[in-house]
Amino acid sequence: MDMPMSNSTMPMEMQMSFYWGKHATVLFSGWPNNSVGMYILALFFVFSLAITTEILSNQPLVKRGTSPLKGGLILASVHFFRTGLAYLVMLAVMSFNVGIFIAAVAGHTLGFFIAKSRAIAVANKENQESSSPTLKI
């Protein structure tokens, strides 16, 4: 005797290999609803989630001199949101849609690039300030 996969009247089908196309279910049942516009919105949404995840993962968020309690609370809060966003990206990729997968990887890559280029710029600025000669009078 077959057990039903859900209590709804619609049968539950799940793609188990990568495929192309706008016919995907991303994060929520019925979304993007086989619409090209909503599919593009889903791609942009996953791309944005991945960028935000990487930026939150790679940015120093606590300045020197911050109290340990305040710094710990800030880092724990950011970790909470970063982990939630990372799980949303993972669930979106589990739709096995190639477009969603590419949007997630591209978002992670761009987010990493943004975060690391900022870190390099800050480090270069600090090095220039500390190594600039000062005149003694």
N, C-alpha and C positions, 0 to 999 in steps of 0.2 A: 504494500500500500504506500503510495507516494505521499510525502508530507508537503503541504504547501509552504512556500518560502516566505509569504507574508499574509497578513490578514486582509489586505486590500483586495479589490476585485481585479486589479491589474497584475499580470504575472511579472515577476521580478527577473529581469535578464541582466547579466553582468558580462561585459567583455573581458576576456582573459588573455588577450594578446594585444600588442600595439596596433592601432588602426588610425587612419586619417579620416577626417570628416567632421562636420558640425553636429552630427548625431551623437552627443555625449551627455552624460550626467555628471556635472561637476559640483561637488560639495552638497548640493541640495536636490532632492527629487524634483524633476521637471525643469531644472535649470541647466543649460541655457534654452531648453524647449525647442530644439531643432531650428532655431532662428539664427541667421547669419549675424545679425546685429548683436544678439545676446551672446553668441559664441565669441565674437570679437571682444565684447565686454568681459567675458570670462577669461580670455587670454590676457587682457590688460590687467584684470584683477589679480590673477595668479602671478603675473610678472611683477606687479607692485608689491604683493605680499613677499615675494622672494627678495626683492631689493631691500625692503624694510628689514627683513630678517637678517640679511648680511650686514647692513649698516649697524643694526643694534648689536650684532655679534662682534664687530671689529672696532668699535669706537670707545675710547676711554671716556667714561661718564662721570668719574669722580675726580675732582681736582685735589691737588696736594693740600694738606692742612685740614681736610674735612674730617669731622669726628668719625670714629669707627662705627658707631651706631647709625648715624645718618648715612654714611657711605654704604654700609651693609644693606640698609633699607632701600636705598636707591638701586643698588646692584640687584637685589632680590626682586624688586618690582620690574626692572627691565628684563631680567631673566624670565620672569613669569610671562610677560607679553611676547618675548622672543620665542620661547618654547611653544606657546600657543600658535603663533604665526607659522612656525616651522611645521607643526603638526597639520595645520590647514593646507600648507603647500604639499606635504606628503599625501594627504587624503585626495587632493586635487590630482596629483600625478597618478594615483591609484585608479583613476578613470581609464587609464591605458590609452588615452588620446595623445597622439604624437604632437599635435599643436600645443596642448597643455604642457607636455613634457618639455618641449623646446622653450616655451615661455618661462617655465620654472628655472631651467638651467641658465637661460639668458639673463633672467632677473638676478639669480644668485651671482652670476659672473659680473654683471654691471654693478651690483651692490658691493661686491668685494673690491672692484676697481675704484669705486667712489670712496669707500672707507679707507683703503690703503693709500690712495693718492692724497687724501686729506692728511693722513698720518705722516706721510713723507714730507708734505709741505710744512706741517707744524714742526717736525724735527729739523728740517732745513732752516726754518726761521729761528728756532732756538739756538742752533749751532752758529748762525750768523751773528746773533745778538751776543752770544758768549765769547766768540772769537774776535769780535771787532775791537780794534785797538782803541784804547782810551788815552787821552792826553792828560798828563799830570802837570799841574801848575805849581 
